[in-house]
Structures are given as structure tokens and as C-alpha cells.
Amino acid sequence: MAEPGPFRSSASAVQLSGRLLCWSLAAAMASAAVDAFLDPQAGWWGVVWLLPWWLTCASALAWAVLRAREKADRPPPQGSARSDWEQAA
């Protein structure tokens, strides 16, 4: 088995997409605050401040799909009594 390197992580794709979602949302909120309070006049700012919002939408969609696949692949708990798993469904 290969040893984990600096770019290998034991985190799943769901966790990584969740982290991307959180960080992109933080960047989007920071860029919105800069746009609201500092009102940059640079021509490229109109495009740049929207990029984190698009990334947030894309990562939210990716996280939702990956999380649904993760939940579908996990078998329900064993037992004859109704569990929280069945009640939630």
C-alpha cells in the first residue's frame, strides 16, 4: 500500500467537496464585502467578484450529488426493529 504523500488525503470526495463549498462561500462573502464597502473601480473586478459565487454553486451541486451517492451506497443498519434510518426515509 502506498504511503500518503503531501497531496494525498484520507478524506473522501464528499469531505473535500464540502471543504471546497465552505471555502468558496467564505471567499464569495469576502468579495461581496469588498465590493460593497470599497467599491473597486477596476474593470476586471466585475468579473472577479462573481467567480467565487459560481464556484460556490458548482461545489454545492457536486457536494449534493456525491453525498447522495455516498448515502445510497451505504447499507441500512441490520435489525428487525424500525430504526432511525427507516423513520428518516
Helices and strands as residue ranges (DSSP letters): H 13-37, H 45-48, H 51-73, H 84-88
